[in-house]
Amino acid sequence: MEQAVQTALMAKNKLGFIDDSIAELEEKSIADGKAWIMVNSMVTSWIMNVIDLKLHTSFAYVKYASALWENIHKRYSILNVPKIHQLKAQIASCK
């Protein structure tokens, strides 16, 4: 899922909102600040729409797309090497 989300955001020129290369600047004009808030909200919404509904309450109050993405990444990108080995062994034994 991570690669799919990154690809979709890259296609929309919005990847910077999750990798912090487009950070909220302190000194912005009102129009730029409103545009940043609008796009950040849109990206946050896109991410929320691709995660399981059961997880929405865990992330409901995250304000920034980059913080949401980092939180999801920290929680769910941990590799379970024993489980991967077990699944590969089960697949290899299928006939």
VMD Tcl script that builds the backbone (N, CA, C; Angstrom):
set m [mol new atoms 285]
animate dup $m
set s [atomselect $m all]
$s set {name element resname resid chain x y z} {
  {N N MET 1 A 0.814 -1.186 0.000}
  {CA C MET 1 A 0.000 0.000 0.000}
  {C C MET 1 A 0.864 1.260 0.000}
  {N N GLU 2 A 1.977 1.217 0.703}
  {CA C GLU 2 A 2.833 2.402 0.807}
  {C C GLU 2 A 3.250 2.919 -0.565}
  {N N GLN 3 A 3.711 2.021 -1.415}
  {CA C GLN 3 A 4.168 2.425 -2.742}
  {C C GLN 3 A 3.012 2.963 -3.577}
  {N N ALA 4 A 1.832 2.364 -3.454}
  {CA C ALA 4 A 0.669 2.823 -4.210}
  {C C ALA 4 A 0.264 4.235 -3.805}
  {N N VAL 5 A 0.282 4.515 -2.516}
  {CA C VAL 5 A -0.065 5.857 -2.035}
  {C C VAL 5 A 0.971 6.865 -2.509}
  {N N GLN 6 A 2.236 6.516 -2.406}
  {CA C GLN 6 A 3.287 7.428 -2.847}
  {C C GLN 6 A 3.184 7.705 -4.342}
  {N N THR 7 A 2.900 6.690 -5.133}
  {CA C THR 7 A 2.756 6.866 -6.573}
  {C C THR 7 A 1.575 7.771 -6.905}
  {N N ALA 8 A 0.455 7.553 -6.228}
  {CA C ALA 8 A -0.724 8.383 -6.465}
  {C C ALA 8 A -0.454 9.840 -6.093}
  {N N LEU 9 A 0.216 10.062 -4.969}
  {CA C LEU 9 A 0.518 11.427 -4.558}
  {C C LEU 9 A 1.542 12.075 -5.487}
  {N N MET 10 A 2.487 11.297 -5.974}
  {CA C MET 10 A 3.470 11.826 -6.912}
  {C C MET 10 A 2.780 12.258 -8.210}
  {N N ALA 11 A 1.816 11.480 -8.636}
  {CA C ALA 11 A 1.082 11.802 -9.863}
  {C C ALA 11 A 0.301 13.110 -9.717}
  {N N LYS 12 A -0.119 13.417 -8.516}
  {CA C LYS 12 A -0.875 14.647 -8.254}
  {C C LYS 12 A 0.033 15.792 -7.795}
  {N N ASN 13 A 1.351 15.558 -7.796}
  {CA C ASN 13 A 2.331 16.545 -7.335}
  {C C ASN 13 A 2.090 16.940 -5.877}
  {N N LYS 14 A 1.748 15.940 -5.052}
  {CA C LYS 14 A 1.441 16.180 -3.643}
  {C C LYS 14 A 2.305 15.343 -2.699}
  {N N LEU 15 A 3.271 14.623 -3.223}
  {CA C LEU 15 A 4.108 13.755 -2.402}
  {C C LEU 15 A 4.819 14.545 -1.303}
  {N N GLY 16 A 5.148 15.783 -1.563}
  {CA C GLY 16 A 5.839 16.622 -0.594}
  {C C GLY 16 A 5.083 16.830 0.697}
  {N N PHE 17 A 3.778 16.591 0.687}
  {CA C PHE 17 A 3.000 16.761 1.907}
  {C C PHE 17 A 3.206 15.616 2.895}
  {N N ILE 18 A 3.672 14.455 2.418}
  {CA C ILE 18 A 3.928 13.361 3.354}
  {C C ILE 18 A 5.413 13.170 3.632}
  {N N ASP 19 A 6.266 13.663 2.753}
  {CA C ASP 19 A 7.704 13.517 3.025}
  {C C ASP 19 A 8.322 14.809 3.568}
  {N N ASP 20 A 7.466 15.757 3.917}
  {CA C ASP 20 A 7.860 17.037 4.527}
  {C C ASP 20 A 8.693 17.945 3.629}
  {N N SER 21 A 8.755 17.677 2.323}
  {CA C SER 21 A 9.477 18.607 1.458}
  {C C SER 21 A 8.612 19.830 1.152}
  {N N ILE 22 A 7.308 19.714 1.402}
  {CA C ILE 22 A 6.417 20.877 1.336}
  {C C ILE 22 A 5.873 21.057 2.742}
  {N N ALA 23 A 6.641 21.688 3.584}
  {CA C ALA 23 A 6.250 21.884 4.979}
  {C C ALA 23 A 5.475 23.186 5.114}
  {N N GLU 24 A 4.683 23.266 6.154}
  {CA C GLU 24 A 3.956 24.499 6.423}
  {C C GLU 24 A 4.973 25.564 6.817}
  {N N LEU 25 A 4.984 26.632 6.087}
  {CA C LEU 25 A 5.929 27.708 6.362}
  {C C LEU 25 A 5.316 28.702 7.335}
  {N N GLU 26 A 6.133 29.255 8.162}
  {CA C GLU 26 A 5.648 30.215 9.153}
  {C C GLU 26 A 5.296 31.552 8.514}
  {N N GLU 27 A 6.078 31.969 7.534}
  {CA C GLU 27 A 5.854 33.274 6.915}
  {C C GLU 27 A 5.231 33.070 5.535}
  {N N LYS 28 A 3.931 32.969 5.502}
  {CA C LYS 28 A 3.210 32.816 4.245}
  {C C LYS 28 A 2.193 33.925 4.130}
  {N N SER 29 A 1.843 34.203 2.901}
  {CA C SER 29 A 0.723 35.117 2.723}
  {C C SER 29 A -0.547 34.374 3.124}
  {N N ILE 30 A -1.601 35.092 3.357}
  {CA C ILE 30 A -2.864 34.461 3.766}
  {C C ILE 30 A -3.341 33.497 2.688}
  {N N ALA 31 A -3.220 33.890 1.429}
  {CA C ALA 31 A -3.670 33.025 0.327}
  {C C ALA 31 A -2.844 31.742 0.268}
  {N N ASP 32 A -1.520 31.863 0.408}
  {CA C ASP 32 A -0.664 30.674 0.385}
  {C C ASP 32 A -0.956 29.761 1.570}
  {N N GLY 33 A -1.177 30.368 2.735}
  {CA C GLY 33 A -1.489 29.586 3.929}
  {C C GLY 33 A -2.790 28.825 3.776}
  {N N LYS 34 A -3.800 29.475 3.217}
  {CA C LYS 34 A -5.090 28.813 2.999}
  {C C LYS 34 A -4.967 27.699 1.967}
  {N N ALA 35 A -4.184 27.945 0.919}
  {CA C ALA 35 A -3.976 26.914 -0.110}
  {C C ALA 35 A -3.259 25.711 0.494}
  {N N TRP 36 A -2.242 25.969 1.350}
  {CA C TRP 36 A -1.504 24.875 1.985}
  {C C TRP 36 A -2.442 24.058 2.868}
  {N N ILE 37 A -3.269 24.738 3.654}
  {CA C ILE 37 A -4.217 24.047 4.537}
  {C C ILE 37 A -5.192 23.209 3.719}
  {N N MET 38 A -5.682 23.747 2.616}
  {CA C MET 38 A -6.628 23.026 1.774}
  {C C MET 38 A -5.999 21.751 1.196}
  {N N VAL 39 A -4.804 21.880 0.653}
  {CA C VAL 39 A -4.151 20.715 0.053}
  {C C VAL 39 A -3.744 19.708 1.116}
  {N N ASN 40 A -3.243 20.162 2.261}
  {CA C ASN 40 A -2.910 19.257 3.352}
  {C C ASN 40 A -4.143 18.463 3.784}
  {N N SER 41 A -5.274 19.142 3.885}
  {CA C SER 41 A -6.520 18.468 4.266}
  {C C SER 41 A -6.934 17.441 3.214}
  {N N MET 42 A -6.751 17.786 1.949}
  {CA C MET 42 A -7.093 16.873 0.864}
  {C C MET 42 A -6.212 15.623 0.919}
  {N N VAL 43 A -4.911 15.801 1.107}
  {CA C VAL 43 A -3.991 14.660 1.173}
  {C C VAL 43 A -4.304 13.802 2.403}
  {N N THR 44 A -4.572 14.438 3.527}
  {CA C THR 44 A -4.941 13.703 4.738}
  {C C THR 44 A -6.195 12.879 4.490}
  {N N SER 45 A -7.164 13.468 3.824}
  {CA C SER 45 A -8.401 12.765 3.496}
  {C C SER 45 A -8.143 11.579 2.581}
  {N N TRP 46 A -7.290 11.758 1.578}
  {CA C TRP 46 A -6.960 10.656 0.673}
  {C C TRP 46 A -6.349 9.491 1.449}
  {N N ILE 47 A -5.426 9.796 2.348}
  {CA C ILE 47 A -4.791 8.739 3.131}
  {C C ILE 47 A -5.822 8.046 4.017}
  {N N MET 48 A -6.665 8.826 4.683}
  {CA C MET 48 A -7.697 8.236 5.550}
  {C C MET 48 A -8.644 7.332 4.760}
  {N N ASN 49 A -8.890 7.670 3.504}
  {CA C ASN 49 A -9.803 6.877 2.684}
  {C C ASN 49 A -9.214 5.553 2.215}
  {N N VAL 50 A -7.905 5.390 2.308}
  {CA C VAL 50 A -7.314 4.112 1.888}
  {C C VAL 50 A -6.979 3.191 3.056}
  {N N ILE 51 A -7.087 3.690 4.285}
  {CA C ILE 51 A -6.822 2.812 5.426}
  {C C ILE 51 A -8.128 2.179 5.895}
  {N N ASP 52 A -8.013 1.070 6.562}
  {CA C ASP 52 A -9.170 0.334 7.062}
  {C C ASP 52 A -10.001 1.213 7.987}
  {N N LEU 53 A -11.314 1.119 7.856}
  {CA C LEU 53 A -12.224 1.932 8.676}
  {C C LEU 53 A -12.011 1.716 10.176}
  {N N LYS 54 A -11.602 0.528 10.566}
  {CA C LYS 54 A -11.372 0.237 11.982}
  {C C LYS 54 A -10.235 1.083 12.558}
  {N N LEU 55 A -9.355 1.555 11.702}
  {CA C LEU 55 A -8.199 2.324 12.152}
  {C C LEU 55 A -8.461 3.827 12.197}
  {N N HIS 56 A -9.573 4.267 11.662}
  {CA C HIS 56 A -9.845 5.707 11.587}
  {C C HIS 56 A -9.818 6.398 12.946}
  {N N THR 57 A -10.332 5.739 13.971}
  {CA C THR 57 A -10.344 6.386 15.288}
  {C C THR 57 A -8.928 6.613 15.822}
  {N N SER 58 A -7.985 5.765 15.415}
  {CA C SER 58 A -6.593 5.927 15.855}
  {C C SER 58 A -5.938 7.160 15.253}
  {N N PHE 59 A -6.427 7.578 14.096}
  {CA C PHE 59 A -5.787 8.670 13.362}
  {C C PHE 59 A -6.691 9.885 13.174}
  {N N ALA 60 A -7.854 9.885 13.778}
  {CA C ALA 60 A -8.860 10.916 13.512}
  {C C ALA 60 A -8.396 12.336 13.838}
  {N N TYR 61 A -7.509 12.499 14.787}
  {CA C TYR 61 A -7.139 13.845 15.221}
  {C C TYR 61 A -5.764 14.286 14.746}
  {N N VAL 62 A -5.183 13.561 13.810}
  {CA C VAL 62 A -3.895 13.961 13.262}
  {C C VAL 62 A -4.129 15.132 12.320}
  {N N LYS 63 A -3.381 16.199 12.516}
  {CA C LYS 63 A -3.634 17.456 11.804}
  {C C LYS 63 A -2.916 17.551 10.458}
  {N N TYR 64 A -1.726 16.985 10.368}
  {CA C TYR 64 A -0.912 17.140 9.168}
  {C C TYR 64 A -0.738 15.806 8.452}
  {N N ALA 65 A -0.770 15.860 7.116}
  {CA C ALA 65 A -0.610 14.652 6.303}
  {C C ALA 65 A 0.726 13.975 6.593}
  {N N SER 66 A 1.771 14.762 6.765}
  {CA C SER 66 A 3.089 14.165 7.029}
  {C C SER 66 A 3.105 13.431 8.367}
  {N N ALA 67 A 2.443 13.989 9.379}
  {CA C ALA 67 A 2.377 13.329 10.686}
  {C C ALA 67 A 1.543 12.059 10.612}
  {N N LEU 68 A 0.456 12.104 9.857}
  {CA C LEU 68 A -0.383 10.918 9.666}
  {C C LEU 68 A 0.415 9.816 8.982}
  {N N TRP 69 A 1.108 10.187 7.925}
  {CA C TRP 69 A 1.895 9.207 7.164}
  {C C TRP 69 A 2.995 8.608 8.044}
  {N N GLU 70 A 3.686 9.437 8.789}
  {CA C GLU 70 A 4.763 8.958 9.671}
  {C C GLU 70 A 4.214 8.019 10.744}
  {N N ASN 71 A 3.064 8.372 11.302}
  {CA C ASN 71 A 2.433 7.547 12.330}
  {C C ASN 71 A 2.062 6.176 11.773}
  {N N ILE 72 A 1.450 6.164 10.606}
  {CA C ILE 72 A 1.081 4.892 9.962}
  {C C ILE 72 A 2.336 4.082 9.659}
  {N N HIS 73 A 3.342 4.757 9.130}
  {CA C HIS 73 A 4.584 4.063 8.767}
  {C C HIS 73 A 5.245 3.432 9.991}
  {N N LYS 74 A 5.320 4.154 11.091}
  {CA C LYS 74 A 5.944 3.619 12.307}
  {C C LYS 74 A 5.178 2.423 12.853}
  {N N ARG 75 A 3.863 2.487 12.789}
  {CA C ARG 75 A 3.048 1.408 13.349}
  {C C ARG 75 A 3.041 0.142 12.509}
  {N N TYR 76 A 3.021 0.294 11.183}
  {CA C TYR 76 A 2.725 -0.852 10.334}
  {C C TYR 76 A 3.838 -1.278 9.389}
  {N N SER 77 A 5.003 -0.674 9.459}
  {CA C SER 77 A 6.068 -1.089 8.547}
  {C C SER 77 A 7.087 -2.010 9.210}
  {N N ILE 78 A 6.787 -2.479 10.402}
  {CA C ILE 78 A 7.685 -3.390 11.112}
  {C C ILE 78 A 7.590 -4.772 10.472}
  {N N LEU 79 A 8.730 -5.305 10.097}
  {CA C LEU 79 A 8.752 -6.622 9.474}
  {C C LEU 79 A 8.649 -7.719 10.524}
  {N N ASN 80 A 7.878 -8.720 10.210}
  {CA C ASN 80 A 7.740 -9.886 11.069}
  {C C ASN 80 A 8.445 -11.037 10.340}
  {N N VAL 81 A 9.759 -11.103 10.507}
  {CA C VAL 81 A 10.583 -12.070 9.776}
  {C C VAL 81 A 10.137 -13.515 10.017}
  {N N PRO 82 A 9.854 -13.933 11.255}
  {CA C PRO 82 A 9.400 -15.311 11.446}
  {C C PRO 82 A 8.100 -15.615 10.689}
  {N N LYS 83 A 7.174 -14.664 10.673}
  {CA C LYS 83 A 5.908 -14.878 9.978}
  {C C LYS 83 A 6.136 -14.949 8.473}
  {N N ILE 84 A 7.014 -14.107 7.946}
  {CA C ILE 84 A 7.337 -14.141 6.519}
  {C C ILE 84 A 7.933 -15.489 6.146}
  {N N HIS 85 A 8.859 -15.984 6.969}
  {CA C HIS 85 A 9.470 -17.284 6.716}
  {C C HIS 85 A 8.411 -18.392 6.742}
  {N N GLN 86 A 7.529 -18.339 7.726}
  {CA C GLN 86 A 6.470 -19.346 7.838}
  {C C GLN 86 A 5.573 -19.333 6.603}
  {N N LEU 87 A 5.189 -18.156 6.149}
  {CA C LEU 87 A 4.317 -18.060 4.981}
  {C C LEU 87 A 5.013 -18.555 3.715}
  {N N LYS 88 A 6.293 -18.205 3.561}
  {CA C LYS 88 A 7.050 -18.680 2.395}
  {C C LYS 88 A 7.174 -20.191 2.426}
  {N N ALA 89 A 7.397 -20.770 3.602}
  {CA C ALA 89 A 7.488 -22.222 3.727}
  {C C ALA 89 A 6.170 -22.878 3.380}
  {N N GLN 90 A 5.071 -22.285 3.826}
  {CA C GLN 90 A 3.746 -22.825 3.512}
  {C C GLN 90 A 3.464 -22.751 2.017}
  {N N ILE 91 A 3.858 -21.652 1.399}
  {CA C ILE 91 A 3.651 -21.499 -0.051}
  {C C ILE 91 A 4.503 -22.521 -0.802}
  {N N ALA 92 A 5.751 -22.704 -0.381}
  {CA C ALA 92 A 6.656 -23.645 -1.041}
  {C C ALA 92 A 6.162 -25.082 -0.911}
  {N N SER 93 A 5.463 -25.389 0.167}
  {CA C SER 93 A 5.006 -26.767 0.373}
  {C C SER 93 A 3.681 -27.057 -0.349}
  {N N CYS 94 A 3.039 -26.025 -0.894}
  {CA C CYS 94 A 1.777 -26.239 -1.626}
  {C C CYS 94 A 2.059 -26.964 -2.937}
  {N N LYS 95 A 1.206 -27.934 -3.228}
  {CA C LYS 95 A 1.369 -28.682 -4.484}
  {C C LYS 95 A 0.096 -28.692 -5.249}
}
mol reanalyze $m
mol bondsrecalc $m
mol representation Tube
mol addrep $m
